[in-house]
Amino acid sequence: MRPSVITLALGTAGVVLLAACGGSTSPYGGGGGGGGGGSGCTPTATQLCMMNTAFNPATKTVSVGTSLTWMNGDPFGHTTTSNAANPAGCPTWNDPVNAGQTSAGVVFGTGSVTCAYHCTIHASMQASVTVQ
Ligand SMILES: [Cu+2]
């Protein structure tokens, strides 16, 4: 039975290698193809992520008074920057976030508004926060 044991061991190694190579295959699309090497990021109730050159989640709804932060899980820099055309009541912010870092909190203190934001480095990175 030894040959089959060796085959099994090699097969397991192959699966591990394949899994490592497939690291950029995320459910969020990976627009920039830059995945891998970043520290990763998992969204929470008050933390958004910058992953694979996209904001995650792209749309988020919060209650009045919520403070949100953005974590950069990519191995390169992003910004979280409020859009100039946002309605009155939206906060104004512009925070560069280096790889693996987390932005300062932005407080959404006025309700019934949707505040759009973007990354000034990557034009495709567009998202919004709706405050109830
Ligand atoms: Cu960016």
Backbone and ligand atoms as CSV (ligand in chain L), in Angstrom:
chain,resi,resn,atom,element,x,y,z
A,1,MET,N,N,0.819,-1.217,0.000
A,1,MET,CA,C,0.000,0.000,0.000
A,1,MET,C,C,0.850,1.264,0.000
A,2,ARG,N,N,2.143,1.111,0.086
A,2,ARG,CA,C,2.953,2.343,0.179
A,2,ARG,C,C,2.792,3.276,-1.023
A,3,PRO,N,N,2.820,2.724,-2.249
A,3,PRO,CA,C,2.687,3.654,-3.394
A,3,PRO,C,C,1.436,4.515,-3.287
A,4,SER,N,N,0.334,3.937,-2.827
A,4,SER,CA,C,-0.882,4.745,-2.760
A,4,SER,C,C,-0.773,5.814,-1.671
A,5,VAL,N,N,-0.048,5.503,-0.611
A,5,VAL,CA,C,0.128,6.518,0.434
A,5,VAL,C,C,0.916,7.702,-0.114
A,6,ILE,N,N,1.971,7.378,-0.886
A,6,ILE,CA,C,2.764,8.455,-1.473
A,6,ILE,C,C,1.911,9.291,-2.433
A,7,THR,N,N,1.109,8.614,-3.222
A,7,THR,CA,C,0.242,9.344,-4.156
A,7,THR,C,C,-0.707,10.264,-3.400
A,8,LEU,N,N,-1.235,9.763,-2.308
A,8,LEU,CA,C,-2.161,10.578,-1.521
A,8,LEU,C,C,-1.451,11.822,-0.987
A,9,ALA,N,N,-0.208,11.618,-0.504
A,9,ALA,CA,C,0.523,12.763,0.037
A,9,ALA,C,C,0.781,13.800,-1.046
A,10,LEU,N,N,1.188,13.346,-2.218
A,10,LEU,CA,C,1.438,14.284,-3.317
A,10,LEU,C,C,0.151,14.990,-3.719
A,11,GLY,N,N,-0.918,14.223,-3.740
A,11,GLY,CA,C,-2.191,14.828,-4.108
A,11,GLY,C,C,-2.595,15.914,-3.139
A,12,THR,N,N,-2.380,15.672,-1.865
A,12,THR,CA,C,-2.719,16.681,-0.860
A,12,THR,C,C,-1.884,17.933,-1.057
A,13,ALA,N,N,-0.592,17.740,-1.350
A,13,ALA,CA,C,0.265,18.901,-1.581
A,13,ALA,C,C,-0.230,19.687,-2.785
A,14,GLY,N,N,-0.647,18.968,-3.827
A,14,GLY,CA,C,-1.145,19.658,-5.011
A,14,GLY,C,C,-2.369,20.488,-4.708
A,15,VAL,N,N,-3.259,19.965,-3.884
A,15,VAL,CA,C,-4.462,20.716,-3.525
A,15,VAL,C,C,-4.091,21.977,-2.766
A,16,VAL,N,N,-3.128,21.856,-1.868
A,16,VAL,CA,C,-2.705,23.028,-1.098
A,16,VAL,C,C,-2.142,24.088,-2.033
A,17,LEU,N,N,-1.313,23.659,-2.996
A,17,LEU,CA,C,-0.739,24.613,-3.944
A,17,LEU,C,C,-1.836,25.290,-4.757
A,18,LEU,N,N,-2.803,24.506,-5.205
A,18,LEU,CA,C,-3.898,25.083,-5.977
A,18,LEU,C,C,-4.662,26.096,-5.141
A,19,ALA,N,N,-4.888,25.769,-3.881
A,19,ALA,CA,C,-5.625,26.683,-3.012
A,19,ALA,C,C,-4.857,27.986,-2.862
A,20,ALA,N,N,-3.545,27.905,-2.736
A,20,ALA,CA,C,-2.743,29.112,-2.584
A,20,ALA,C,C,-2.816,29.970,-3.841
A,21,CYS,N,N,-2.771,29.324,-4.990
A,21,CYS,CA,C,-2.820,30.071,-6.241
A,21,CYS,C,C,-4.182,30.713,-6.446
A,22,GLY,N,N,-5.214,30.129,-5.869
A,22,GLY,CA,C,-6.558,30.644,-6.076
A,22,GLY,C,C,-6.947,31.718,-5.078
A,23,GLY,N,N,-5.984,32.275,-4.401
A,23,GLY,CA,C,-6.286,33.223,-3.328
A,23,GLY,C,C,-7.041,34.454,-3.776
A,24,SER,N,N,-6.906,34.837,-5.039
A,24,SER,CA,C,-7.560,36.065,-5.466
A,24,SER,C,C,-8.993,35.809,-5.928
A,25,THR,N,N,-9.433,34.581,-5.881
A,25,THR,CA,C,-10.798,34.276,-6.309
A,25,THR,C,C,-11.749,34.533,-5.143
A,26,SER,N,N,-12.218,35.764,-5.060
A,26,SER,CA,C,-13.116,36.127,-3.975
A,26,SER,C,C,-14.517,36.327,-4.516
A,27,PRO,N,N,-15.519,36.268,-3.662
A,27,PRO,CA,C,-16.888,36.496,-4.125
A,27,PRO,C,C,-17.137,37.946,-4.512
A,28,TYR,N,N,-16.169,38.830,-4.321
A,28,TYR,CA,C,-16.385,40.240,-4.591
A,28,TYR,C,C,-15.811,40.684,-5.918
A,29,GLY,N,N,-15.303,39.749,-6.714
A,29,GLY,CA,C,-14.979,40.094,-8.077
A,29,GLY,C,C,-13.535,40.400,-8.355
A,30,GLY,N,N,-12.827,41.028,-7.474
A,30,GLY,CA,C,-11.423,41.300,-7.708
A,30,GLY,C,C,-11.189,42.118,-8.962
A,31,GLY,N,N,-11.723,43.308,-9.014
A,31,GLY,CA,C,-11.633,44.122,-10.210
A,31,GLY,C,C,-10.221,44.433,-10.650
A,32,GLY,N,N,-9.344,44.718,-9.733
A,32,GLY,CA,C,-8.016,45.143,-10.118
A,32,GLY,C,C,-7.024,44.018,-10.247
A,33,GLY,N,N,-7.390,42.850,-9.861
A,33,GLY,CA,C,-6.478,41.731,-9.920
A,33,GLY,C,C,-5.316,41.878,-8.966
A,34,GLY,N,N,-5.474,42.688,-7.962
A,34,GLY,CA,C,-4.363,42.962,-7.059
A,34,GLY,C,C,-4.394,42.141,-5.792
A,35,GLY,N,N,-5.285,41.203,-5.707
A,35,GLY,CA,C,-5.416,40.431,-4.471
A,35,GLY,C,C,-4.158,39.664,-4.143
A,36,GLY,N,N,-4.091,39.174,-2.952
A,36,GLY,CA,C,-2.916,38.431,-2.541
A,36,GLY,C,C,-1.888,39.361,-1.946
A,37,GLY,N,N,-1.353,38.989,-0.844
A,37,GLY,CA,C,-0.339,39.814,-0.214
A,37,GLY,C,C,-0.895,40.803,0.771
A,38,GLY,N,N,-2.164,41.139,0.687
A,38,GLY,CA,C,-2.764,42.056,1.642
A,38,GLY,C,C,-3.051,41.325,2.942
A,39,SER,N,N,-3.406,42.097,3.950
A,39,SER,CA,C,-3.647,41.489,5.238
A,39,SER,C,C,-5.070,40.971,5.357
A,40,GLY,N,N,-5.920,41.306,4.381
A,40,GLY,CA,C,-7.295,40.860,4.432
A,40,GLY,C,C,-8.154,41.760,5.283
A,41,CYS,N,N,-9.443,41.648,5.115
A,41,CYS,CA,C,-10.369,42.504,5.852
A,41,CYS,C,C,-11.734,41.840,5.837
A,42,THR,N,N,-12.407,41.873,6.967
A,42,THR,CA,C,-13.770,41.363,7.071
A,42,THR,C,C,-14.672,42.503,7.530
A,43,PRO,N,N,-15.708,42.828,6.755
A,43,PRO,CA,C,-16.607,43.911,7.158
A,43,PRO,C,C,-17.324,43.589,8.471
A,44,THR,N,N,-17.563,44.617,9.272
A,44,THR,CA,C,-18.368,44.459,10.481
A,44,THR,C,C,-19.464,45.527,10.452
A,45,ALA,N,N,-20.195,45.654,11.543
A,45,ALA,CA,C,-21.276,46.634,11.601
A,45,ALA,C,C,-20.755,48.057,11.425
A,46,THR,N,N,-19.523,48.309,11.833
A,46,THR,CA,C,-18.996,49.675,11.775
A,46,THR,C,C,-17.688,49.777,10.995
A,47,GLN,N,N,-17.271,48.684,10.369
A,47,GLN,CA,C,-16.051,48.723,9.562
A,47,GLN,C,C,-16.336,48.274,8.140
A,48,LEU,N,N,-15.956,49.112,7.181
A,48,LEU,CA,C,-16.035,48.724,5.770
A,48,LEU,C,C,-14.639,48.334,5.314
A,49,CYS,N,N,-14.602,47.612,4.204
A,49,CYS,CA,C,-13.317,47.116,3.706
A,49,CYS,C,C,-13.014,47.681,2.331
A,50,MET,N,N,-11.731,47.827,2.076
A,50,MET,CA,C,-11.233,48.095,0.728
A,50,MET,C,C,-10.471,46.837,0.341
A,51,MET,N,N,-11.087,46.084,-0.574
A,51,MET,CA,C,-10.520,44.783,-0.934
A,51,MET,C,C,-10.651,44.572,-2.432
A,52,ASN,N,N,-9.557,44.124,-3.059
A,52,ASN,CA,C,-9.590,43.841,-4.495
A,52,ASN,C,C,-10.055,45.067,-5.280
A,53,THR,N,N,-9.563,46.217,-4.850
A,53,THR,CA,C,-9.877,47.487,-5.510
A,53,THR,C,C,-11.385,47.734,-5.585
A,54,ALA,N,N,-12.047,47.479,-4.453
A,54,ALA,CA,C,-13.478,47.771,-4.348
A,54,ALA,C,C,-13.807,48.005,-2.876
A,55,PHE,N,N,-14.853,48.805,-2.659
A,55,PHE,CA,C,-15.361,48.954,-1.305
A,55,PHE,C,C,-16.325,47.805,-1.015
A,56,ASN,N,N,-16.260,47.284,0.181
A,56,ASN,CA,C,-17.113,46.164,0.568
A,56,ASN,C,C,-17.662,46.391,1.988
A,57,PRO,N,N,-18.983,46.494,2.140
A,57,PRO,CA,C,-19.991,46.458,1.075
A,57,PRO,C,C,-20.036,47.777,0.307
A,58,ALA,N,N,-20.510,47.738,-0.923
A,58,ALA,CA,C,-20.560,48.939,-1.757
A,58,ALA,C,C,-21.677,49.874,-1.310
A,59,THR,N,N,-22.725,49.319,-0.735
A,59,THR,CA,C,-23.782,50.152,-0.165
A,59,THR,C,C,-24.013,49.687,1.258
A,60,LYS,N,N,-24.116,50.658,2.156
A,60,LYS,CA,C,-24.297,50.315,3.562
A,60,LYS,C,C,-25.312,51.258,4.172
A,61,THR,N,N,-26.179,50.723,5.019
A,61,THR,CA,C,-27.188,51.527,5.699
A,61,THR,C,C,-26.899,51.525,7.195
A,62,VAL,N,N,-26.880,52.720,7.783
A,62,VAL,CA,C,-26.587,52.848,9.210
A,62,VAL,C,C,-27.623,53.762,9.863
A,63,SER,N,N,-27.679,53.720,11.165
A,63,SER,CA,C,-28.549,54.633,11.896
A,63,SER,C,C,-27.785,55.907,12.235
A,64,VAL,N,N,-28.553,56.958,12.543
A,64,VAL,CA,C,-27.951,58.263,12.833
A,64,VAL,C,C,-26.966,58.149,13.995
A,65,GLY,N,N,-25.832,58.763,13.819
A,65,GLY,CA,C,-24.835,58.785,14.880
A,65,GLY,C,C,-23.771,57.704,14.769
A,66,THR,N,N,-23.912,56.822,13.767
A,66,THR,CA,C,-22.937,55.742,13.600
A,66,THR,C,C,-21.597,56.292,13.124
A,67,SER,N,N,-20.525,55.763,13.683
A,67,SER,CA,C,-19.171,56.085,13.235
A,67,SER,C,C,-18.631,54.893,12.459
A,68,LEU,N,N,-18.220,55.148,11.231
A,68,LEU,CA,C,-17.694,54.079,10.376
A,68,LEU,C,C,-16.202,54.274,10.133
A,69,THR,N,N,-15.486,53.162,10.035
A,69,THR,CA,C,-14.086,53.182,9.633
A,69,THR,C,C,-13.928,52.321,8.381
A,70,TRP,N,N,-12.843,52.558,7.677
A,70,TRP,CA,C,-12.512,51.768,6.479
A,70,TRP,C,C,-11.160,51.110,6.702
A,71,MET,N,N,-11.115,49.798,6.485
A,71,MET,CA,C,-9.834,49.087,6.555
A,71,MET,C,C,-9.394,48.695,5.149
A,72,ASN,N,N,-8.130,48.919,4.883
A,72,ASN,CA,C,-7.553,48.567,3.583
A,72,ASN,C,C,-6.921,47.181,3.653
A,73,GLY,N,N,-7.571,46.206,3.042
A,73,GLY,CA,C,-7.047,44.850,3.023
A,73,GLY,C,C,-6.215,44.547,1.786
A,74,ASP,N,N,-6.037,45.539,0.926
A,74,ASP,CA,C,-5.206,45.349,-0.260
A,74,ASP,C,C,-3.749,45.692,0.058
A,75,PRO,N,N,-2.820,45.157,-0.753
A,75,PRO,CA,C,-1.391,45.431,-0.514
A,75,PRO,C,C,-0.925,46.741,-1.145
A,76,PHE,N,N,-1.846,47.693,-1.333
A,76,PHE,CA,C,-1.486,49.007,-1.876
A,76,PHE,C,C,-2.486,50.022,-1.344
A,77,GLY,N,N,-2.182,51.300,-1.540
A,77,GLY,CA,C,-2.970,52.347,-0.911
A,77,GLY,C,C,-4.291,52.653,-1.582
A,78,HIS,N,N,-5.236,53.146,-0.776
A,78,HIS,CA,C,-6.527,53.638,-1.247
A,78,HIS,C,C,-6.836,54.913,-0.479
A,79,THR,N,N,-7.924,55.578,-0.889
A,79,THR,CA,C,-8.480,56.638,-0.055
A,79,THR,C,C,-9.965,56.377,0.100
A,80,THR,N,N,-10.547,56.890,1.178
A,80,THR,CA,C,-12.000,56.974,1.297
A,80,THR,C,C,-12.296,58.465,1.343
A,81,THR,N,N,-13.042,58.929,0.333
A,81,THR,CA,C,-13.201,60.365,0.091
A,81,THR,C,C,-14.654,60.657,-0.245
A,82,SER,N,N,-15.277,61.538,0.526
A,82,SER,CA,C,-16.684,61.856,0.256
A,82,SER,C,C,-16.813,62.603,-1.069
A,83,ASN,N,N,-17.916,62.354,-1.766
A,83,ASN,CA,C,-18.170,63.033,-3.041
A,83,ASN,C,C,-18.556,64.485,-2.775
A,84,ALA,N,N,-18.076,65.365,-3.653
A,84,ALA,CA,C,-18.356,66.791,-3.498
A,84,ALA,C,C,-19.839,67.104,-3.660
A,85,ALA,N,N,-20.557,66.286,-4.422
A,85,ALA,CA,C,-21.961,66.570,-4.731
A,85,ALA,C,C,-22.930,66.009,-3.692
A,86,ASN,N,N,-22.429,65.529,-2.569
A,86,ASN,CA,C,-23.316,64.938,-1.570
A,86,ASN,C,C,-24.305,65.967,-1.016
A,87,PRO,N,N,-25.488,65.513,-0.590
A,87,PRO,CA,C,-26.480,66.437,-0.030
A,87,PRO,C,C,-26.033,66.998,1.318
A,88,ALA,N,N,-26.654,68.108,1.681
A,88,ALA,CA,C,-26.403,68.682,2.997
A,88,ALA,C,C,-26.722,67.627,4.058
A,89,GLY,N,N,-25.949,67.604,5.100
A,89,GLY,CA,C,-26.151,66.607,6.142
A,89,GLY,C,C,-25.128,65.496,6.088
A,90,CYS,N,N,-24.515,65.304,4.939
A,90,CYS,CA,C,-23.449,64.299,4.851
A,90,CYS,C,C,-22.156,64.882,5.413
A,91,PRO,N,N,-21.412,64.077,6.141
A,91,PRO,CA,C,-20.094,64.546,6.569
A,91,PRO,C,C,-19.159,64.658,5.366
A,92,THR,N,N,-18.105,65.410,5.541
A,92,THR,CA,C,-17.063,65.526,4.506
A,92,THR,C,C,-15.809,64.869,5.046
A,93,TRP,N,N,-15.253,63.973,4.248
A,93,TRP,CA,C,-14.036,63.309,4.704
A,93,TRP,C,C,-13.127,62.981,3.535
A,94,ASN,N,N,-11.856,62.827,3.810
A,94,ASN,CA,C,-10.864,62.461,2.796
A,94,ASN,C,C,-9.679,61.827,3.509
A,95,ASP,N,N,-9.673,60.519,3.566
A,95,ASP,CA,C,-8.668,59.809,4.352
A,95,ASP,C,C,-7.880,58.824,3.489
A,96,PRO,N,N,-6.594,59.090,3.259
A,96,PRO,CA,C,-5.746,58.060,2.650
A,96,PRO,C,C,-5.566,56.911,3.635
A,97,VAL,N,N,-5.630,55.683,3.126
A,97,VAL,CA,C,-5.480,54.507,3.989
A,97,VAL,C,C,-4.444,53.588,3.355
A,98,ASN,N,N,-3.314,53.462,4.009
A,98,ASN,CA,C,-2.250,52.600,3.484
A,98,ASN,C,C,-2.621,51.133,3.649
A,99,ALA,N,N,-1.906,50.281,2.936
A,99,ALA,CA,C,-2.136,48.838,3.006
A,99,ALA,C,C,-2.139,48.365,4.457
A,100,GLY,N,N,-3.182,47.643,4.808
A,100,GLY,CA,C,-3.268,47.063,6.140
A,100,GLY,C,C,-3.704,48.026,7.233
A,101,GLN,N,N,-3.941,49.289,6.884
A,101,GLN,CA,C,-4.294,50.285,7.885
A,101,GLN,C,C,-5.804,50.516,7.923
A,102,THR,N,N,-6.266,51.219,8.962
A,102,THR,CA,C,-7.679,51.544,9.124
A,102,THR,C,C,-7.829,53.052,9.263
A,103,SER,N,N,-8.845,53.602,8.617
A,103,SER,CA,C,-9.058,55.049,8.643
A,103,SER,C,C,-9.571,55.497,10.005
A,104,ALA,N,N,-9.530,56.814,10.201
A,104,ALA,CA,C,-10.209,57.404,11.352
A,104,ALA,C,C,-11.709,57.252,11.151
A,105,GLY,N,N,-12.462,57.327,12.241
A,105,GLY,CA,C,-13.907,57.175,12.145
A,105,GLY,C,C,-14.576,58.388,11.514
A,106,VAL,N,N,-15.597,58.127,10.716
A,106,VAL,CA,C,-16.439,59.183,10.154
A,106,VAL,C,C,-17.824,59.029,10.774
A,107,VAL,N,N,-18.315,60.097,11.399
A,107,VAL,CA,C,-19.609,60.043,12.075
A,107,VAL,C,C,-20.703,60.539,11.133
A,108,PHE,N,N,-21.752,59.726,10.993
A,108,PHE,CA,C,-22.897,60.080,10.157
A,108,PHE,C,C,-24.009,60.568,11.084
A,109,GLY,N,N,-24.068,61.880,11.238
A,109,GLY,CA,C,-24.902,62.462,12.284
A,109,GLY,C,C,-26.260,62.970,11.833
A,110,THR,N,N,-26.549,62.877,10.544
A,110,THR,CA,C,-27.825,63.368,10.035
A,110,THR,C,C,-28.523,62.251,9.266
A,111,GLY,N,N,-29.810,62.082,9.504
A,111,GLY,CA,C,-30.542,60.995,8.878
A,111,GLY,C,C,-31.159,61.370,7.545
A,112,SER,N,N,-31.725,60.350,6.888
A,112,SER,CA,C,-32.440,60.505,5.617
A,112,SER,C,C,-31.567,61.101,4.520
A,113,VAL,N,N,-30.300,60.698,4.499
A,113,VAL,CA,C,-29.414,61.107,3.403
A,113,VAL,C,C,-28.611,59.894,2.925
A,114,THR,N,N,-28.207,59.948,1.684
A,114,THR,CA,C,-27.270,58.964,1.141
A,114,THR,C,C,-25.996,59.705,0.756
A,115,CYS,N,N,-24.896,59.257,1.333
A,115,CYS,CA,C,-23.616,59.936,1.174
A,115,CYS,C,C,-22.701,59.054,0.319
A,116,ALA,N,N,-22.387,59.531,-0.865
A,116,ALA,CA,C,-21.526,58.762,-1.763
A,116,ALA,C,C,-20.067,59.084,-1.471
A,117,TYR,N,N,-19.211,58.126,-1.749
A,117,TYR,CA,C,-17.781,58.340,-1.563
A,117,TYR,C,C,-17.021,57.511,-2.588
A,118,HIS,N,N,-15.728,57.772,-2.681
A,118,HIS,CA,C,-14.919,57.114,-3.710
A,118,HIS,C,C,-13.474,57.045,-3.249
A,119,CYS,N,N,-12.675,56.379,-4.077
A,119,CYS,CA,C,-11.223,56.369,-3.879
A,119,CYS,C,C,-10.621,57.285,-4.934
A,120,THR,N,N,-9.791,58.224,-4.506
A,120,THR,CA,C,-9.232,59.177,-5.472
A,120,THR,C,C,-8.161,58.540,-6.355
A,121,ILE,N,N,-7.699,57.351,-5.985
A,121,ILE,CA,C,-6.642,56.681,-6.758
A,121,ILE,C,C,-7.242,55.780,-7.834
A,122,HIS,N,N,-8.365,55.132,-7.515
A,122,HIS,CA,C,-8.974,54.174,-8.440
A,122,HIS,C,C,-10.395,54.641,-8.771
A,123,ALA,N,N,-10.584,55.108,-9.995
A,123,ALA,CA,C,-11.875,55.693,-10.389
A,123,ALA,C,C,-13.027,54.703,-10.291
A,124,SER,N,N,-12.727,53.417,-10.374
A,124,SER,CA,C,-13.797,52.418,-10.323
A,124,SER,C,C,-14.339,52.211,-8.912
A,125,MET,N,N,-13.655,52.725,-7.926
A,125,MET,CA,C,-14.077,52.499,-6.532
A,125,MET,C,C,-15.090,53.555,-6.127
A,126,GLN,N,N,-16.374,53.168,-6.169
A,126,GLN,CA,C,-17.482,54.047,-5.836
A,126,GLN,C,C,-18.390,53.310,-4.883
A,127,ALA,N,N,-18.909,54.006,-3.873
A,127,ALA,CA,C,-19.773,53.349,-2.900
A,127,ALA,C,C,-20.582,54.417,-2.186
A,128,SER,N,N,-21.478,53.993,-1.304
A,128,SER,CA,C,-22.286,54.970,-0.583
A,128,SER,C,C,-22.744,54.428,0.763
A,129,VAL,N,N,-23.028,55.371,1.641
A,129,VAL,CA,C,-23.603,55.070,2.952
A,129,VAL,C,C,-24.935,55.787,3.034
A,130,THR,N,N,-25.990,55.031,3.344
A,130,THR,CA,C,-27.311,55.628,3.557
A,130,THR,C,C,-27.557,55.702,5.061
A,131,VAL,N,N,-27.934,56.903,5.518
A,131,VAL,CA,C,-28.189,57.108,6.941
A,131,VAL,C,C,-29.692,57.187,7.138
A,132,GLN,N,N,-30.211,56.305,7.972
A,132,GLN,CA,C,-31.662,56.251,8.164
A,132,GLN,C,C,-32.142,57.358,9.091
L,1,CU,CU,CU,-8.251,52.786,-4.349
